[in-house]
């Protein structure tokens, strides 16, 4: 029988003539916990891709940089993932890729150096481009979808996009020249190079590096005017170093990769696109750096050339592309700075902030730190205490947070076959909020798709 609202009409039945409104009190958690001991935090965000369970509360933790941005949880869609090899950085990123595709975003793996993502991209029906000598080739001056978009526009918008395309071509060509000669090009060379690109844009739909070299050697009147000379001999003196630099790009250690038209354009309808540059890495760091720079430029051109779509860009082994020559950080910085306005989230992955110290100049090191500053979300896998001290200078960590992440950095036993204590464990930090410790568990086909140790076994 249901109890009446005011109690039973009988002696000692708890009958109440008048029911008072409850009194509300406010106090700090330090005081209230004595009255009500079941006080807990606000919980983990349930927005985005489920990546695991909270290590303390057991609730599901979700993460998606674009979804968090739309929900107002973060101010930009940048993610910086840091952790020792073997702790599961790529596993987390692959889970985020699958979730992004499910939510309608296109995943772009901009330079897969191992490769870690080929099997996953093929599994979801995406496009894999294999760059290398005798394989697929990328034209550094190929504007990709951006060029196709420009040809459909008219008026002021078309002019603005042409200048954007010109700036991208010139910046990438300058970055490659810097990489080849291991020093920045001069102001005179930059002016001449820009005028050469303008001439080729009038003649050709998609110019190539050999086309730039040919027009420099031709030395038409427009280039001589850019060089501020009417004499052919004086012109030759001013472009001589630039000609040899471009010649090396076509015939030197980078020959066969960036000296012709793009062989496989990006598939705009694919759910994911991966550019596999693992074959390039075997030829040396200089070729790998060039491949990563070209891949980034080509991928971001795809983003700029399409409207109304969202993207998740993955930039793994980030520092290998930045330490090739002084000034390359500036180029990478200009590419990634405006991701929020383009509807693109970015994930940058590296092993250690100590990689910053390998960059050539203090100016480069300062700009590289900006990548972390501009990433609203920092994900830490297992790291030693010294590394955590570096991280804390940029993203503040509490003492218990540092102890937790450090406890994941090395096994506490010499027993063969023991599971690494940090495998699949991450601390998610956003600003000065307390970090979210989460543990990821693989399900179903993920055991095969996310395995990066197959070659070792």
Secondary structure, 3 states (H helix, E strand, C coil): CCCCCCCCCCCCCCCCCCCCCCCCCCCCHHHHHHHCCCCCCCCCCCCCEEEEEECCCCCEEEECHHHHHHCCCCCCCEEEEECCCCCCHHHHHHHHHHHHHHCCCEEEEEEECCCCCHHHHHHCCCEEEEECCCCECCCCCCCCHHHHHHCCCCHHHHHHHHHHHHHHHHHHHHHHHHHHHCCCCCHHHHHHHHHHHHHHHHHCCCCCHHHHHHHHHHCCHHHHHHCCCCCHHHHHHHHHHHHHHHHHHHHCCCCCCCCCCCCCCCCCCCCEEEEECHHHHCCCHHHHHHHHHHHHHHHHHHHHCCCCCCEEEEECCHHHHHCCCCCHHHHHHHHHCCCHHHCEEEEEEECCHHHHHHCCCHHHHHHHHHHHHCCCEEEECCCCHHHHHHHHCCCCCCHHHHHHHHHCCCCCCCCCCCCCCCCCEEEEECCCCCCEEEECCCCCCHHHHCCCCCCCC
